[in-house]
Every structure is written in C-alpha cells, then in structure tokens.
Amino acid sequence: MSSVFTDHEKARIRHHLGYPQVSAISTMIGGVPMAIEPSFMLEGAMDRVMPEAADITREKIATLDTIERQMVGDLELLAVSKIEEITINPDEMKALRVQYDYWADALANDFRVMRNPYDFRTGGGGVVNVRVNH
C-alpha cells in the first residue's frame, strides 16, 4: 500500500508520538524484549491516511518540530532568572511541554492511535497496572 508520507515524515510522526524507530522484527535487544507492540497500529494508519488530510497532519508535525526546537534552543535559560532588564519566564519549559503534549495528542488523534504508553518522556516505560484478585 502506498503512503502519502515520506519515510522522513513517518520518522517524525513516530518520534513525536513516542514510537521506536526500529523495524517490526527488532523485538529483542541484548536479550531484553522491546515494547513495540502498539507500533503496528500507527504503521498501518500512516499508510491509510487520505491524501486530502495529509497537509493537516504535516502542519501538526511542523508545530511539534517548532516547539521541540524552542525547548532545545532555550536550554541555556534554565540557568538564569534575569538578564539585565529582561526577566526570564520560569514557567516557559512547563508551558512548552503542555503545548507539546497538546499537539502530540492532536497528531495521535489524526491516526486514531494512542501516544506510545512505553514512551519514557511521558513517564511510560511499560508499567501496567493490573488488578490482582486474592
């Protein structure tokens, strides 16, 4: 099935949704299983996007790229609170993170998938709460 997205665009989508950049057959690393189970839903959805909807998704990718670049570009501001007459917003990184999460959720919504629950950036790591009956 052909896709409206390039391989580079698919890589950006995976990155922003927290999915690994590995092939489906790479399920073990050093004898430890990798959590890539949810990836198949995203991979299939990326190949089925309607061509007329692709630009909407590309705009979200661009927004997420911009937010991420700003977060990286402003890292040096974490070390200061004021520069001469300029006061640094101490909540900027938190606000950027809120915006990033909003737009990543919007991107996930385009594909009707969840952001990767194993994404360490969002506190994931594969921990699942399971009810145990005694």
C-alpha positions in Angstrom: 0.0 0.0 0.0 1.4 3.4 -0.9 1.6 6.2 1.7 1.2 9.9 1.3 4.0 10.4 3.8 7.7 10.1 3.0 9.9 7.9 5.2 11.3 11.1 6.8 7.8 12.3 7.7 6.9 8.9 9.1 10.1 9.0 11.3 9.0 12.5 12.6 5.5 11.1 13.3 7.0 8.1 15.2 9.3 10.5 17.1 6.6 12.9 18.2 4.2 10.0 19.2 7.0 8.2 21.2 7.2 5.1 19.0 10.6 3.4 18.4 12.5 3.9 15.2 13.1 0.2 14.7 11.7 -2.4 12.3 9.0 -4.7 13.5 11.3 -7.7 13.6 13.6 -5.9 16.1 11.9 -7.1 19.2 14.9 -8.1 21.3 17.9 -6.0 22.3 20.5 -7.7 24.4 18.1 -10.4 25.4 15.6 -7.8 26.6 12.2 -7.6 24.8 11.4 -4.2 23.3 8.0 -2.7 23.8 7.0 -2.2 20.1 3.6 -3.9 20.3 1.5 -0.8 19.7 3.6 0.3 16.7 1.6 -1.8 14.2 -1.5 0.3 14.7 0.4 3.5 13.9 2.3 2.0 11.0 -0.9 0.8 9.4 -2.7 4.1 10.0 0.2 6.1 8.4 -0.3 4.1 5.2 -4.0 4.7 5.1 -4.2 8.4 5.5 -6.4 10.1 2.9 -4.3 12.3 0.6 -6.5 15.3 1.3 -5.8 15.0 5.0 -2.0 14.8 4.8 -1.4 18.5 4.9 -3.3 18.8 8.2 -1.0 16.2 9.7 2.1 17.9 8.2 1.1 21.1 9.9 0.9 19.4 13.3 4.3 17.8 12.7 5.8 21.2 11.9 4.2 22.7 15.0 5.7 19.9 17.1 9.1 20.4 15.5 8.9 24.1 16.3 8.0 23.6 19.9 10.8 21.0 20.3 13.4 23.3 18.7 12.3 26.1 21.0 12.7 23.8 24.0 16.2 22.9 23.0 17.1 26.4 22.0 16.1 27.8 25.4 18.0 25.3 27.5 20.6 27.9 28.5 17.7 30.0 30.0 17.3 27.3 32.7 20.5 28.6 34.3 19.3 32.2 34.7 16.3 34.1 36.0 17.1 37.6 34.8 19.4 39.1 32.2 19.8 42.9 32.8 16.3 44.3 32.3 14.8 41.1 30.9 13.2 38.7 33.3 13.0 35.1 32.1 9.7 33.3 32.4 10.4 30.5 34.9 7.4 28.5 33.6 8.3 28.6 29.9 9.5 24.9 29.7 6.4 23.7 31.5 4.2 25.8 29.2 6.1 24.4 26.1 5.7 20.9 27.4 1.9 21.4 27.8 1.8 22.7 24.2 3.9 19.8 23.0 1.6 17.3 24.7 -1.5 19.0 23.3 -0.1 18.9 19.7 1.2 15.3 20.1 -2.2 14.2 21.2 -3.7 16.0 18.2 -1.3 14.2 16.0 -2.2 10.9 17.6 -5.8 11.7 17.0 -5.2 12.1 13.3 -4.3 8.4 13.2 -6.7 7.3 15.9 -3.9 5.8 18.0 -2.7 6.4 21.5 0.7 8.0 22.1 3.1 5.2 22.9 2.4 4.2 26.5 6.1 3.0 26.7 7.5 6.5 25.9 9.9 7.3 28.7 9.4 11.1 28.0 5.8 10.9 29.3 6.5 8.7 32.3 5.9 5.5 30.5 8.3 2.6 30.5 5.8 -0.2 30.1 4.5 -0.2 33.6 1.0 -1.5 33.5 -1.4 -1.6 36.4 -3.1 -4.9 36.7 -5.8 -5.8 39.3 -4.8 -8.9 41.3 -7.6 -10.8 42.9 -6.7 -12.6 46.1 
